[in-house]
Amino acid sequence: MFDCGLRVGENLALRWSRVDFKHRMISIDTIRIYNSEVKVNDIGLKDMMLDTPKTTKSIRKIPLADRAYNALLDLFKQTHPNEIIKLNRSDIDLNDFIFIKPTGKFHGYPLAITSAQVAMPRICDCAGIPRLNVHGCRHTYGVRLREAGVDINDIQDLMGHVDSETTKLYAEITPKIKEDAVKKLNTFLN
């Protein structure tokens, strides 16, 4: 979540079939629909619906940063201990969701949006970082890309935004960005 900048619905719709370990990419082409998760079926599970993203810009491939790649690889090994990781996406079960309930009555079922939101403070505490909500990870991703000097148009593409003004809201200018800009100006002038 932290190093991919995905929307909550994109994260929870991720399946192993969308992870290309060989090329270190994830394909975003599906979202979870929030409003559909209110109907409860006969065994007590909320119905889950998937859909295509709201815009064509939201359908994208995202290169995995080292930390995200390693985290996904570790998670795959934990959740699939008896499987050899094949670097071809077609070798992975197409219905295998990445974010699943780790324990309990519904172990292995896709994680609910509310479960992700409730777990987020605990995840942040364990990681030793300031508490964020799930959507805050997306903002943090945009800001970190901007602080790293990534062009705003590239950030827009990675985040799946149609409008660069939306990207500017996510990738806000921080004091570090201002300091780096002045350093570049000083280097240019000297």
Secondary structure in CASP SS format (residue, H / E / C, confidence):
PFRMAT SS
TARGET T0000
AUTHOR 0000-0000-0000
METHOD secondary structure of the structure
MODEL  1
M C 1.00
F C 1.00
D C 1.00
C C 1.00
G C 1.00
L C 1.00
R C 1.00
V H 1.00
G H 1.00
E H 1.00
N H 1.00
L H 1.00
A H 1.00
L C 1.00
R E 1.00
W H 1.00
S H 1.00
R H 1.00
V E 1.00
D E 1.00
F C 1.00
K C 1.00
H C 1.00
R C 1.00
M E 1.00
I E 1.00
S E 1.00
I E 1.00
D C 1.00
T C 1.00
I E 1.00
R E 1.00
I C 1.00
Y C 1.00
N H 1.00
S H 1.00
E H 1.00
V H 1.00
K C 1.00
V E 1.00
N C 1.00
D C 1.00
I C 1.00
G C 1.00
L C 1.00
K E 1.00
D C 1.00
M C 1.00
M C 1.00
L E 1.00
D E 1.00
T C 1.00
P C 1.00
K C 1.00
T C 1.00
T H 1.00
K H 1.00
S H 1.00
I C 1.00
R E 1.00
K E 1.00
I E 1.00
P E 1.00
L C 1.00
A C 1.00
D H 1.00
R H 1.00
A H 1.00
Y H 1.00
N H 1.00
A H 1.00
L H 1.00
L H 1.00
D H 1.00
L H 1.00
F H 1.00
K H 1.00
Q H 1.00
T H 1.00
H C 1.00
P C 1.00
N C 1.00
E C 1.00
I C 1.00
I C 1.00
K C 1.00
L C 1.00
N C 1.00
R H 1.00
S H 1.00
D H 1.00
I C 1.00
D C 1.00
L C 1.00
N C 1.00
D C 1.00
F E 1.00
I C 1.00
F C 1.00
I E 1.00
K C 1.00
P C 1.00
T C 1.00
G C 1.00
K C 1.00
F C 1.00
H C 1.00
G C 1.00
Y C 1.00
P E 1.00
L C 1.00
A C 1.00
I H 1.00
T H 1.00
S H 1.00
A H 1.00
Q H 1.00
V H 1.00
A H 1.00
M H 1.00
P H 1.00
R H 1.00
I H 1.00
C H 1.00
D H 1.00
C H 1.00
A H 1.00
G C 1.00
I C 1.00
P C 1.00
R C 1.00
L C 1.00
N C 1.00
V H 1.00
H H 1.00
G H 1.00
C H 1.00
R H 1.00
H H 1.00
T H 1.00
Y H 1.00
G H 1.00
V H 1.00
R H 1.00
L H 1.00
R H 1.00
E H 1.00
A C 1.00
G C 1.00
V C 1.00
D C 1.00
I H 1.00
N H 1.00
D H 1.00
I H 1.00
Q H 1.00
D H 1.00
L H 1.00
M H 1.00
G C 1.00
H C 1.00
V C 1.00
D C 1.00
S H 1.00
E H 1.00
T H 1.00
T H 1.00
K H 1.00
L H 1.00
Y H 1.00
A C 1.00
E C 1.00
I C 1.00
T C 1.00
P H 1.00
K H 1.00
I H 1.00
K H 1.00
E H 1.00
D H 1.00
A H 1.00
V H 1.00
K H 1.00
K H 1.00
L H 1.00
N H 1.00
T H 1.00
F H 1.00
L H 1.00
N C 1.00
END
